[in-house]
Amino acid sequence: MGLHPPKESLSKLQDSLYLAYRSKYFNYFLLLLLLMLPVIFNAKLIIEGFLPYSIAGDGFQYLNAKIFQKEAILQGEWPLWNKYTGGGKPFTDFYPVYNPIGLLLLLLLPTNLFFWSYFILHLSVASFFFYLYLKEIGCNKLSSATISIIYIFSVHLGLRTEHIVAALTYLYMPVVLYFIEKYFNTASLRWLLISGFAMAAQVYADSHVQRVLYSDIAATLYFLLRALYGNIGYKKLIKDVALWFILFLGLIAFYLAPLLQVYFEYADHISSAIDRGMLKVFSIHFPKLIILFFPDFFGSGTFGGAGASSQNDYDIFLGTIPLIFIIYATFYLKRDKFVQISFIIALFALINSMIAHLPFLREILYHIPIMNSFRCPARFLFVFIFFLLVISAIGLSKVKENEHTVKLSAFTSKFTIIIFCCLLFFSAFQLKYPNFALSKGGSKILFTAIALFLLLFFHKKLKYFFYPSLCLITLIFTIYQTHPYAKMLKRSSIAEKNLLYEQLEMLANRFDNNKLLLFGDDNIVYDKNFLFSAERYVPNHIFSLNAYSSYSNPRLYKLLNFTPNNTRLNWTEMLKIFPNYALIYRDDILAMLGVKHIHAFDSPIKNLDTITLSWQNIDIPIVAEREILAFSDIITVESNGLYEIEVEFENVNIANNTDNYIYFDLYNSKMDGGNFRVNLLPNKLNYKVYLYSGDLSRAKDEPIYFRVVSKTNAPMNIRKLEFETASLPAFVKKIDFTMLIDNLAISESLLPKDYHLYINDNARNILHKPDNVFSIEDEADIYANIENYNFYNSYIQNFKNIDLTSVHTEIRDINFKTNSISATVTSDAPTFINFSQNYFNGWKAKVNGKKTPIYLVNGAIMGIEAPAGISSIKIYYQPAPVYIALIISFLTIVILIIYLFKQFKLFQSKKV
């Protein structure tokens, strides 16, 4: 039935193909093919200078990270600190530069060739190891090769390669599983240790932390299930697993140490769990499973979130023929141990991907540390898809046997009839609900199912050609179905990237070391045609305050949001979704942080006619588990206005560390305006906040309501609530953008139509002298009573008061590199220097070559003392845990190499 020596005479070509299939060099031929296929399919994009992803979104973020890494290394510093993003932060959560192959390619190749070569190399090697893994679990060569090629073109690898780290994470799973399977087949520890090395390599290959953890969970579950079917004794298993785990931790110590340092550094300031509502947004809906069968069901090109109609990196369409093999194998080959193992892990991954829609299980997940800090459980889907492909390969492999060929033929006929009936039903359904679309995808599915049925029906007549034909049809039809979805996103050219970077580079020279603050929405932030969308990513030599960051500094978050309450560790895009316009009123905060440029669009801040409204005695009932409307009244406000709200409580009898808050917003049936949330504190009675009205044109002619929504665990009363107009502060000046880019060739297409630029002339330099220094008893009071502090001064816990009013201090020759900043300070008296980067353990300082303490200033930044006279100062980031971890990882690699070398010599001696 399969590829056996034919009894009758065959052509020389057929003989050659058969000999090639049986050749010991077949694996090398396949590896070469797997390397060539992605190049062939993307040759036009590569030749024309396109990047393998869109320049917008996550691809741009990855591009910037790599450029930042390259620049740091060429400066002679390892990229440990990211000085551009979010006021400064450790460079731990974005794409480590520790992969030696990636680093070599990055330094040697042009940008576009680096990304293509790095991605294709990972993709091809992963597909080859998928082939080896399938062979190791008993699939034949041809089925293994077929599914491994399909793996290259599967939707979850190709669709959203702008999120290139997703693919780079996925691609290590077959490598890890292959060596785990080799361990169970040989009982040799070396294979398990090599799998641990592969798991560590995944961490260092620019991988996504959340997906790496999901991959490790899947590998661990696979090991446990496989152990139930293995013949290895439990004592040996426990011993080997312990060594495996120790090896893995030792290898990733260099990466894990700074990550854990971030976690523990922020531990006292954060609540790691993601908001339940956000968790549900990024958990797939049950209807999403429809696209396993009908990828176009919800309409093509529908993006956003992980909802049922989303077609981004959470797509799960595998192709009709693999799906038929999956269903067939699940029902007819359910006694096969690898079908059982794959089905259990696939089901586990699917449940985790939709866990926010499973109430009981959602609560369990919500109380698991680290797991509850990930905002997108649908990212577990790559495990689901991988093991479905494994089941598909097993089903395809079994069809070589005549018994299963007959059964599959009958099953396919029924499947085809069901698909035909579904298409008829959905076609009628679409007439009533046109948003549901099947388009030409439906005919592709039916055509593919009929082709498979006909091939199976005539399998006896095809004889020796049947199985190769089946594999070929499976391959061609599946790529024909899935590849268009893998190429839905528009790629960006390297020319676009260069134009953008040239213009940003010119602007960076004008910005100097001052930060900028962007007030915007998602449509602009992700738009590559908006010049400053780039500022939420890593380098560009532009310092950004409200940039994208997986781990936002909670001190900065509390300072900017005027709340001492905890914030989530994994809180991305600080101040992006709900920009805090109250910051414009606090020039002392903006000045201290070095914010000079404020960018806004579609929502110019303007001076309004003064209005003053007041309400008294508003009772707030106890509602501990949900929000409730506490107050609502009709109000007359203007679009794009800034309003000041003062609240005076009669009493606030709540406990510490409890989630109690009120928020204010504007709404009617046509709109729900931006809100400002106030986290309530025990015994704090007075609060002042600012509310930005935004665009009210969508409100139509209906009345607009001002409301107070609350969530409290104790009754309280608002004694007085005042609402009045806030005018634009004098220190914030609106200017014409051409004043900033004078004589620069900035393309107008890179600016939105309604763009507004504000300049804060009071912004301080990256190194600056405060007006005065004051000692305070508790830094937490800064966040709780922020209105009592003037941040032109420096406030330090348990320090001393220093009067700097009449002290003249000059700071010159500033040299700010990746992990260090140096300068010359001239002062006529002892002075104090603020360094407007986020405070973080690991920063050290020297004045005239001698170490000096670094202090936490104003609950956010750093500062040092400097003596009178001329001094050279240097502040540098040198975290001890990173260097200790580097030694641990290096020694682990040395031990592993020595062990494998001894094993190789032992094997050679036995062979002789």
C-alpha positions in Angstrom: 0.0 0.0 0.0 2.8 2.4 0.8 6.3 3.0 -0.7 7.5 -0.6 -1.2 9.6 -2.0 -4.0 7.1 -2.5 -6.9 6.8 -5.9 -8.5 6.2 -4.5 -12.0 8.7 -2.5 -13.9 8.7 1.2 -13.1 10.4 4.1 -14.9 13.8 5.2 -13.9 12.4 8.4 -12.4 10.1 6.4 -10.1 13.1 4.1 -9.2 15.1 7.2 -8.4 12.4 8.7 -6.2 12.0 5.4 -4.3 15.8 5.2 -3.8 15.9 8.8 -2.6 13.1 8.0 -0.1 15.0 5.0 1.3 18.4 6.8 1.2 20.2 7.7 4.4 20.5 11.2 3.0 16.8 11.7 2.9 16.9 13.7 6.1 19.5 16.1 4.7 17.4 16.6 1.5 14.4 17.4 3.6 16.3 19.9 5.8 17.5 21.6 2.7 13.9 21.7 1.3 12.6 23.1 4.6 15.2 25.9 4.4 14.4 26.7 0.8 10.6 26.7 1.0 10.2 29.9 3.2 12.8 31.6 1.0 10.9 30.6 -2.2 7.5 31.7 -0.9 8.9 35.0 0.3 11.4 35.7 -2.4 9.6 38.6 -3.8 9.3 40.3 -0.4 12.9 39.7 0.4 14.2 41.0 -3.0 12.0 44.1 -2.9 13.3 44.9 0.6 10.3 44.2 2.7 10.4 43.2 6.4 8.8 39.9 7.4 6.2 41.8 9.4 4.3 45.1 9.4 6.2 48.1 10.6 3.3 49.0 12.9 2.5 47.3 16.2 4.6 44.6 17.7 6.9 44.2 14.7 8.0 47.8 15.1 8.6 47.2 18.8 10.8 44.2 17.9 12.6 46.2 15.3 13.4 49.0 17.7 14.6 46.6 20.4 17.1 45.0 18.0 18.4 48.4 16.9 18.7 49.4 20.5 20.6 46.2 21.3 23.0 46.7 18.4 23.7 50.3 19.3 24.4 49.4 22.9 26.9 46.7 21.9 28.7 49.0 19.5 29.0 51.5 22.3 30.8 48.9 24.4 27.9 48.2 26.8 25.7 45.2 27.2 22.0 46.4 27.0 21.0 46.0 30.7 19.0 49.2 31.0 16.4 50.7 28.7 16.7 54.5 29.2 14.1 55.4 26.6 10.9 53.6 27.7 8.6 54.6 30.6 11.1 56.8 32.4 13.8 54.1 32.4 13.6 50.5 33.2 15.6 47.3 33.2 16.0 45.7 29.8 14.5 42.4 30.8 11.0 42.1 29.3 11.8 42.8 25.6 13.8 40.3 23.6 17.2 39.4 25.2 20.3 39.7 23.1 21.9 36.7 24.6 21.3 34.3 21.6 24.8 34.0 20.0 23.4 33.1 16.5 21.0 36.0 16.6 23.6 38.4 17.9 26.1 37.4 15.1 23.4 37.8 12.4 22.4 41.2 13.9 25.9 42.6 13.8 26.8 41.2 10.4 23.7 41.6 8.2 21.6 44.5 7.0 18.4 45.0 9.0 15.9 43.3 6.6 18.2 40.3 5.9 18.8 39.8 9.6 15.1 39.5 10.3 14.4 37.2 7.4 17.4 35.0 8.0 16.7 34.8 11.8 13.0 34.0 11.3 13.5 31.5 8.4 16.4 29.7 10.2 14.2 29.1 13.3 11.2 28.2 11.2 13.1 25.6 9.1 15.0 24.0 11.9 11.8 23.8 14.0 9.9 22.1 11.1 12.8 19.6 10.7 12.7 18.7 14.4 8.9 18.4 14.1 9.6 15.8 11.4 12.1 14.0 13.6 9.7 14.1 16.5 6.9 12.5 14.4 9.2 9.8 13.3 10.3 9.2 16.9 6.7 8.5 17.9 6.2 6.0 15.1 4.9 8.0 12.1 6.4 7.0 8.7 8.8 9.2 6.8 6.3 10.5 4.2 3.6 11.5 6.7 6.1 13.1 9.0 7.6 15.1 6.1 4.2 16.2 4.9 3.0 17.5 8.2 6.4 19.1 9.0 6.0 21.2 5.7 2.4 22.0 6.6 3.8 23.2 9.9 5.8 25.9 8.2 2.7 27.3 6.5 0.3 26.9 9.4 -1.8 29.9 10.4 -0.4 30.3 13.9 3.2 30.7 12.5 2.6 32.8 9.5 -0.5 35.0 10.1 0.9 37.6 12.4 4.6 37.6 12.0 4.7 41.2 13.0 4.6 39.6 16.5 7.8 37.8 15.5 8.6 36.8 19.1 5.4 34.6 19.1 6.7 32.5 16.2 10.2 32.4 17.7 8.7 31.0 20.9 6.5 28.4 19.2 9.3 27.0 17.1 11.2 25.4 20.0 8.4 23.1 21.1 9.2 20.3 18.5 12.9 20.5 19.4 12.2 20.1 23.1 9.6 17.2 22.6 11.9 15.4 20.2 14.7 15.1 22.8 12.2 14.2 25.5 10.8 11.4 23.3 14.4 10.2 22.6 14.9 10.0 26.4 11.9 7.7 26.8 12.9 5.5 23.9 16.5 5.1 25.0 16.3 5.8 28.8 19.5 7.8 28.3 19.8 10.9 30.5 21.8 12.8 27.9 18.7 13.3 25.7 16.7 14.7 28.6 19.5 17.1 29.4 19.7 18.2 25.7 15.9 18.9 25.9 16.6 21.1 28.9 19.2 22.9 26.8 16.7 23.4 24.1 14.2 24.8 26.6 16.8 27.3 27.7 17.7 28.2 24.1 14.0 29.0 23.7 14.2 31.6 26.5 17.3 33.3 25.0 15.9 33.3 21.4 14.0 36.6 21.8 11.1 34.6 23.2 7.9 35.9 24.7 7.9 35.2 28.5 4.2 34.2 28.7 4.5 31.8 25.7 7.7 30.3 27.0 6.0 29.5 30.3 3.1 27.9 28.4 5.5 25.9 26.3 7.3 24.7 29.4 4.0 23.7 31.0 3.1 21.7 27.9 6.5 20.0 27.9 6.2 19.1 31.6 2.7 17.8 31.0 3.9 15.8 28.1 6.7 14.3 30.2 4.3 13.3 33.0 1.9 11.7 30.6 4.6 10.0 28.6 6.1 8.6 31.9 2.8 6.7 32.4 3.4 4.8 29.2 7.2 4.4 29.5 9.3 1.6 30.9 11.6 3.7 33.0 11.6 3.1 36.7 10.3 5.8 39.0 13.5 6.2 41.0 15.4 6.9 37.8 12.7 9.2 36.6 12.8 11.3 39.7 16.6 11.5 39.7 16.7 12.4 36.0 13.9 15.0 36.3 15.7 16.7 39.2 18.9 17.0 37.1 16.8 18.2 34.1 15.2 20.9 36.3 18.4 22.0 37.9 20.1 22.1 34.5 17.3 24.2 33.0 17.4 26.7 35.9 21.1 27.0 35.8 21.1 27.7 32.0 18.4 30.4 32.2 19.8 32.0 35.4 21.4 34.8 33.4 17.9 35.6 31.9 15.9 34.8 35.0 17.9 36.9 37.5 17.0 40.4 36.1 13.4 39.3 35.5 13.0 38.1 39.1 14.8 41.3 40.3 12.0 43.3 38.6 9.3 41.2 40.2 10.7 41.4 43.7 11.7 45.0 43.3 8.1 45.9 42.6 6.6 43.2 44.9 5.7 45.7 47.6 4.0 48.0 45.2 2.0 45.7 42.9 -0.9 43.4 42.7 0.1 40.9 40.0 -3.3 39.7 39.0 -4.8 41.0 35.8 -8.3 42.6 36.0 -10.9 39.9 35.5 -12.6 42.0 32.8 -9.4 42.3 30.8 -8.7 38.6 31.2 -12.1 37.9 29.6 -11.4 40.2 26.7 -8.3 38.1 25.7 -9.8 34.7 26.3 -11.3 33.1 23.2 -15.1 32.6 22.9 -16.6 29.1 22.3 -17.9 30.2 18.9 -14.2 30.7 17.9 -14.0 26.9 17.4 -16.2 27.3 14.3 -13.2 28.6 12.4 -11.5 25.2 12.8 -13.9 24.2 10.1 -14.9 27.5 8.5 -12.0 30.1 8.7 -14.1 32.8 6.9 -17.2 32.3 9.0 -16.9 35.7 10.8 -15.7 37.5 7.7 -12.1 37.9 6.6 -10.0 40.7 7.9 -11.8 41.0 11.2 -9.1 41.9 13.8 -9.0 42.8 17.4 -8.8 40.9 20.7 -9.4 37.2 21.0 -13.1 37.3 20.4 -15.0 35.0 18.2 -14.5 37.2 15.1 -10.8 37.8 15.7 -8.4 36.7 13.1 -5.0 37.7 14.5 -2.5 35.5 16.2 -5.2 33.5 17.9 -6.4 31.8 14.6 -6.8 28.1 14.7 -7.7 27.0 11.2 -5.5 24.0 10.2 -6.9 23.0 6.8 -9.7 20.6 5.9 -7.6 17.5 5.3 -5.6 17.7 8.6 -8.9 18.3 10.4 -10.4 15.2 8.9 -7.3 13.2 10.0 -7.6 14.7 13.5 -11.3 13.8 13.9 -10.7 10.3 12.5 -7.7 9.6 14.7 -9.5 10.8 17.8 -12.3 8.4 17.3 -10.8 5.4 15.5 -7.3 5.5 17.0 -8.1 6.5 20.5 -6.1 3.5 21.9 -2.9 4.9 20.5 -0.9 6.3 23.4 0.3 9.3 21.4 -3.2 10.2 20.3 -4.3 10.0 23.9 -1.4 12.2 25.1 -1.8 14.7 22.3 -5.6 14.9 22.9 -5.2 15.5 26.6 -2.6 18.3 26.2 -4.6 19.9 23.3 -7.7 19.9 25.4 -5.8 21.3 28.4 -4.4 24.1 26.2 -7.8 24.9 24.7 -9.4 25.1 28.2 -6.7 27.5 29.3 -7.2 29.6 26.2 -10.9 30.1 26.9 -10.6 30.0 30.7 -12.0 33.4 31.4 -15.3 32.1 29.9 -15.3 29.1 32.3 -16.4 30.7 35.6 -15.2 28.0 38.1 -11.9 27.4 36.4 -11.4 31.2 35.9 -11.4 31.6 39.7 -8.8 28.9 40.1 -6.5 30.5 37.6 -7.0 33.9 39.1 -5.4 32.7 42.3 -2.3 31.1 40.8 0.7 33.4 41.1 2.4 34.5 37.8 -0.3 32.8 35.7 -2.8 35.4 36.9 -0.6 38.2 35.8 -0.8 37.3 32.1 -3.4 39.3 30.2 -3.9 37.0 27.3 -4.7 33.3 28.1 -5.5 32.8 24.4 -1.8 32.6 23.8 -2.0 29.0 24.9 -3.6 28.2 21.6 -0.2 27.5 19.9 0.0 24.4 22.1 -3.5 23.3 21.1 -2.6 23.7 17.4 0.7 21.9 17.7 -0.8 18.8 19.2 -3.7 18.8 16.8 -1.1 18.6 14.0 0.6 15.7 15.9 -2.8 13.8 15.9 -3.2 14.7 12.2 0.2 13.1 11.4 -0.7 10.0 13.3 -3.9 9.7 11.3 -2.2 10.3 8.0 0.5 7.7 8.9 -2.1 5.0 9.7 -3.9 5.4 6.4 -1.0 3.4 4.8 -2.8 0.4 6.2 -5.7 -0.9 4.0 -8.1 -1.2 7.0 -7.8 2.4 7.9 -8.0 3.5 4.2 -11.4 1.9 3.9 -12.6 3.4 7.3 -11.3 6.8 6.4 -13.1 6.7 3.0 -16.4 6.1 4.7 -15.7 8.7 7.3 -14.8 11.3 4.7 -17.9 10.7 2.7 -20.0 11.5 5.8 -17.8 14.5 6.6 -18.3 15.9 3.1 -22.1 15.6 3.3 -22.1 17.4 6.7 -19.9 20.2 5.3 -22.2 20.5 2.3 -25.3 20.8 4.5 -23.5 23.3 6.8 -22.7 25.5 3.8 -26.3 25.4 2.6 -27.5 26.4 6.1 -24.9 29.1 6.6 -25.5 30.5 3.1 -29.2 31.0 4.0 -28.1 32.3 7.5 -25.8 34.8 5.8 -28.8 36.4 3.9 -30.4 37.3 7.2 -27.1 38.2 9.0 -24.7 39.6 6.3 -22.0 40.1 8.9 -21.4 36.4 8.9 -19.4 35.5 5.8 -18.1 32.3 4.3 -16.9 33.9 1.0 -14.9 31.6 -1.3 -13.4 29.8 1.7 -16.5 27.6 1.9 -16.1 26.3 -1.6 -12.5 25.6 -0.9 -13.5 23.4 2.0 -16.1 21.5 0.1 -13.8 21.0 -2.9 -11.0 19.8 -0.7 -13.2 17.3 1.1 -14.5 15.9 -2.2 -11.0 15.6 -3.6 -9.9 13.6 -0.5 -13.0 11.3 -0.7 -12.4 10.6 -4.4 -8.8 9.7 -3.8 -9.7 7.4 -1.0 -12.5 5.8 -3.0 -10.2 4.9 -5.9 -7.2 3.9 -3.7 -7.1 0.3 -4.9 -6.7 1.4 -8.5 -3.8 3.7 -7.7 -1.9 0.9 -5.9 1.6 2.0 -5.1 0.9 5.6 -6.1 -2.0 6.0 -3.6 -0.1 6.9 -0.4 2.4 9.3 -2.1 -0.6 10.9 -3.9 -2.5 11.2 -0.6 0.4 13.0 1.1 0.9 15.3 -1.9 -2.8 16.2 -2.0 -2.8 16.8 1.7 0.2 19.1 1.4 -0.9 21.1 -1.7 -4.5 21.5 -0.6 -3.6 22.5 3.0 -1.1 25.1 1.9 -3.7 26.3 -0.7 -6.2 26.8 2.1 -4.1 28.2 4.9 -1.3 30.2 3.2 -3.7 33.1 2.3 -4.5 33.6 6.0 -0.8 33.5 6.8 -0.3 36.5 4.5 -3.2 38.7 5.5 -1.2 41.4 7.0 0.5 44.0 4.9 4.3 43.9 5.2 6.4 47.0 5.4 9.4 47.9 3.3 12.8 48.6 4.7 12.5 52.0 2.9 9.5 52.9 5.0 11.5 52.0 8.1 14.5 54.0 7.0 12.4 57.1 6.2 10.8 56.9 9.6 14.0 56.4 11.5 15.9 59.2 9.6 13.2 61.6 10.6 13.0 60.4 14.2 16.8 60.6 14.4 16.6 64.3 13.4 13.9 65.0 15.9 15.9 63.2 18.7 18.7 65.7 18.2 16.2 68.5 18.9 14.7 66.7 21.9 18.1 66.1 23.5 17.5 64.1 26.7 14.0 65.5 27.4 11.1 63.2 27.6 7.9 63.5 25.6 4.4 62.7 26.6 1.9 61.5 24.0 -1.9 61.9 24.5 -3.5 59.5 22.0 -5.6 56.5 21.2 -5.0 53.1 19.8 -5.7 54.2 16.2 -2.8 56.6 16.2 -0.4 54.7 18.5 -0.5 51.7 16.1 -0.4 53.8 12.9 3.0 53.7 11.2 2.0 56.9 9.4 2.0 58.8 12.7 5.5 60.0 13.4 5.3 59.7 17.2 3.6 56.3 17.3 7.2 55.2 17.4 7.8 56.8 20.8 5.9 54.1 22.6 8.6 51.6 21.6 12.2 51.3 22.6 14.9 53.4 21.0 14.8 56.1 18.3 16.9 58.1 20.7 13.6 59.7 21.9 12.8 59.4 25.6 9.1 58.5 26.2 7.2 58.7 29.5 4.0 56.8 28.5 5.6 54.1 26.4 4.6 50.4 25.9 6.1 48.3 28.7 5.3 44.8 29.9 6.3 45.8 33.4 5.4 49.3 34.3 7.3 50.8 37.2 4.7 51.0 40.0 6.3 53.9 41.7 6.0 56.0 38.5 2.5 54.6 37.9 1.3 55.8 41.3 3.0 59.1 41.0 1.4 59.8 37.6 -2.0 58.5 38.4 -2.1 60.3 41.8 -3.0 57.1 43.7 -1.0 55.2 46.4 -2.9 51.9 45.7 -1.3 49.0 44.1 -1.1 48.6 40.3 -0.7 45.4 38.3 2.8 44.2 37.4 1.8 43.4 33.8 0.2 46.8 33.0 1.1 47.8 29.5 0.8 51.2 27.8 0.7 53.4 30.9 -1.3 56.6 30.3 -2.1 55.6 26.7 -5.7 54.3 26.9 -6.9 56.9 29.5 -4.4 59.7 29.3 -4.1 61.6 32.6 -4.7 65.3 31.6 -4.3 66.2 35.2 -0.5 65.9 34.6 -0.6 69.0 32.5 -1.7 70.8 35.7 1.3 69.5 37.6 4.2 71.2 36.0 6.4 70.3 39.0 5.9 66.6 38.2 6.5 67.1 34.5 9.5 69.3 35.1 11.1 66.9 37.6 10.6 64.0 35.1 12.1 66.1 32.3 8.9 66.2 30.1 9.3 69.0 27.7 7.1 68.0 24.7 3.5 67.2 25.0 1.8 65.8 21.9 -2.0 65.6 21.4 -4.3 65.2 18.4 -8.0 65.2 17.7 -8.4 66.6 21.2 -6.7 70.0 21.6 -6.7 71.3 25.1 -8.3 74.7 25.2 -9.4 77.4 27.6 -13.2 77.3 28.2 -15.9 79.5 29.7 -15.8 79.2 33.4 -18.5 77.1 35.1 -18.8 76.2 38.8 -21.3 73.5 40.0 -21.6 72.1 43.5 -23.6 69.3 45.2 -23.8 68.3 48.8 -24.5 65.2 51.0 -24.2 62.3 48.5 -24.6 59.0 50.2 -22.5 56.1 48.9 -23.9 52.6 49.9 -21.8 49.5 50.6 -21.1 47.5 47.4 -18.1 45.3 48.0 -18.1 43.1 44.9 -19.4 45.4 42.1 -19.7 49.0 41.0 -22.9 51.0 41.6 -24.1 54.4 40.4 -23.9 56.7 43.4 -24.8 60.0 41.8 -25.9 61.4 38.5 -26.9 64.9 37.3 -27.3 66.7 33.9 -24.4 69.0 33.1 -23.4 71.4 30.3 -19.8 71.0 29.3 -17.8 71.6 26.1 -15.8 69.2 24.0 -12.1 68.8 24.7 -12.4 70.6 28.0 -10.4 70.1 31.2 -12.4 70.2 34.4 -11.4 70.2 38.0 -13.3 68.1 40.5 -13.0 68.4 44.3 -14.4 65.9 46.6 -14.8 66.3 50.4 -15.9 63.2 52.4 -17.6 63.3 55.8 -15.9 60.0 56.7 -14.0 57.2 55.1 -14.1 54.1 57.3 -12.3 51.6 55.1 -9.5 49.2 55.8 -6.0 49.4 54.4 -5.1 47.3 51.3 -8.7 47.0 50.2 -10.1 47.8 46.8 -12.4 50.9 47.4 -12.8 53.5 44.8 -15.1 56.0 43.1 -14.8 57.3 39.5 -16.2 60.2 37.6 -17.3 60.3 34.0 -19.6 61.9 31.4 -22.2 59.8 29.6 -25.5 59.5 27.8 -27.0 56.8 25.5 -24.7 57.8 22.7 -21.4 58.1 24.5 -19.5 57.1 27.6 -16.7 59.7 28.2 -13.3 59.3 29.7 -13.3 58.7 33.4 -11.0 59.4 36.3 -10.8 56.9 39.1 -10.0 57.8 42.7 -8.7 55.0 45.0 -10.0 55.8 48.5 -7.7 55.7 51.5 -8.5 55.3 55.2 -9.2 58.6 56.9 -8.3 60.7 53.7 -11.2 63.1 53.3 -10.2 65.4 50.5 -9.4 64.6 46.9 -8.8 66.8 43.8 -8.9 65.3 40.3 -9.2 66.4 36.7 -11.6 65.2 34.1 -11.1 65.6 30.4 -14.4 65.7 28.4 -13.0 64.6 25.1 -15.0 64.7 21.8 -18.7 65.2 22.7 -20.0 65.4 19.1 -21.2 61.9 19.3 -23.5 62.9 22.2 -25.9 64.3 19.6 -28.7 66.4 21.1 -29.2 64.3 24.2 -28.5 65.7 27.7 -25.0 64.8 29.1 -24.8 63.4 32.6 -22.0 63.8 35.1 -22.0 60.7 37.4 -20.2 59.2 40.3 -19.7 55.4 40.3 -18.5 53.7 43.4 -17.3 50.3 44.7 -16.8 50.4 48.5 -16.9 48.0 51.5 -18.1 50.6 54.0 -20.8 53.3 53.9 -19.7 56.9 53.4 -21.0 60.3 52.6 -19.7 63.0 50.2 -20.1 66.2 52.1 -19.3 68.4 49.1 -18.7 67.7 45.4 -17.5 70.6 43.2 -17.1 70.7 39.4 -15.5 73.7 37.7 -13.6 74.6 34.6 -9.8 74.3 34.7 -7.8 76.6 32.4 -4.7 75.7 30.5 -1.7 76.5 32.7 0.6 79.3 31.5 3.7 77.2 31.5 2.3 74.9 28.8 2.6 76.7 25.5 1.0 75.5 22.2 3.4 76.0 19.3 3.5 75.3 15.6 5.2 72.0 14.9 7.4 73.7 12.3 9.1 75.6 15.2 10.5 72.2 16.4 11.3 70.8 13.0 12.6 73.9 11.3 14.8 73.0 8.3 14.1 69.3 8.7 12.7 67.3 5.9 9.8 65.9 7.8 7.1 64.3 5.7 3.7 65.8 6.3 2.2 62.3 5.8 3.7 61.3 9.1 1.6 63.7 11.1 -2.2 63.5 11.6 -4.3 66.4 10.5 -5.4 67.5 13.9 -2.0 67.5 15.5 -1.2 69.7 18.5 2.2 70.3 20.1 2.7 71.8 23.6 6.0 72.8 25.0 6.8 72.9 28.7 9.6 75.5 29.2 10.1 74.5 32.8 11.3 70.9 32.0 14.5 70.0 33.8 17.5 68.3 32.2 18.3 64.6 32.7 20.7 65.7 35.5 19.5 68.8 37.4 19.6 70.5 40.8 16.3 70.7 42.7 15.2 73.9 44.4 15.7 72.4 47.8 15.9 69.0 49.5 13.6 67.9 52.4 13.6 64.9 54.6 10.3 63.1 55.0 9.2 60.3 57.4 7.5 58.0 54.8 7.8 58.0 51.0 4.3 56.5 50.8 2.9 59.8 51.9 4.0 61.3 48.6 1.5 59.1 46.7 -1.3 59.4 49.3 -1.1 63.2 49.6 0.5 64.3 46.4 -1.2 67.7 46.4 1.0 68.6 49.5 4.3 68.2 47.7 6.1 70.6 45.3 8.3 68.5 43.0 10.6 71.3 42.1 12.1 70.2 45.4 13.4 66.7 46.3 11.8 64.7 49.1 13.8 61.8 50.5 12.8 59.5 53.3 14.9 59.7 56.5 17.5 62.0 54.9 18.3 65.7 55.8 17.2 69.1 54.8 19.4 71.0 52.3 18.8 74.6 51.4 19.9 75.0 47.8 18.1 78.3 47.2 21.3 80.4 46.8 23.6 77.5 45.6 24.8 77.9 42.1 25.4 74.5 40.4 26.5 74.0 36.8 26.3 70.5 35.1 28.1 70.1 31.8 29.7 67.4 29.6 26.8 65.0 30.1 27.4 61.7 28.4 24.4 59.3 28.7 25.1 55.8 27.4 23.0 52.7 27.7 23.8 51.7 31.3 25.6 54.8 32.6 25.7 58.6 32.7 28.6 60.8 33.5 29.1 64.6 33.8 31.1 67.3 35.4 29.5 69.3 38.2 30.7 72.7 39.3 29.1 74.1 42.5 29.9 76.9 44.9 28.6 74.9 47.8 27.6 71.2 48.6 24.8 70.4 46.3 22.3 67.7 45.2 21.8 66.3 41.7 18.6 64.6 40.5 18.8 61.9 37.8 15.4 61.7 36.2 15.4 58.0 35.5 13.3 55.6 37.5 14.9 54.4 40.8 15.9 50.8 40.7 18.3 48.6 42.8 21.5 48.0 40.9 22.3 51.6 40.1 25.5 52.8 41.7 27.3 56.2 41.8 30.8 57.6 42.1 31.8 61.2 42.8 35.5 61.9 42.0 36.1 58.1 41.8 34.6 57.4 45.2 31.3 55.5 45.7 28.4 57.5 47.0 24.9 56.5 48.0 22.0 56.8 45.5 18.7 58.0 47.0 15.1 57.5 46.0 13.8 61.0 45.2 10.1 62.1 45.2 9.1 58.4 45.2 10.2 57.9 41.6 13.7 59.1 40.5 17.3 59.0 41.7 19.6 61.5 43.3 23.1 61.9 44.7 25.0 64.4 46.7 28.0 66.3 45.3 30.6 68.4 47.1 31.5 72.1 46.5 34.0 72.7 43.7 34.5 70.8 40.5 33.5 67.1 40.6 33.3 64.3 38.1 30.2 62.2 38.7 29.2 58.8 37.2 26.0 56.9 37.8 26.0 53.4 36.4 23.7 50.4 36.3 25.6 47.3 37.6 23.1 44.8 39.1 24.9 42.2 41.2 22.2 39.5 40.6 22.9 39.6 36.8 26.6 39.0 37.2 26.1 36.2 39.7 23.6 34.6 37.4 26.0 34.9 34.5 28.6 32.9 36.4 25.9 30.2 37.3 24.8 29.9 33.6 28.4 29.7 32.4 29.3 27.0 34.9 26.2 25.1 34.0 27.1 25.1 30.3 30.6 24.0 31.1 29.3 21.1 33.2 26.9 20.1 30.5 29.6 20.1 27.8 31.9 17.9 29.9 29.1 15.4 30.6 28.1 15.2 27.0 31.7 14.8 25.9 32.2 11.9 28.3 29.0 10.3 27.1 30.1 10.6 23.5 33.5 9.0 24.3 31.7 6.2 26.2 29.4 5.6 23.2 32.4 5.6 20.8 34.3 3.0 23.0 31.2 0.7 23.1 30.9 1.1 19.3 34.5 -0.1 18.9 
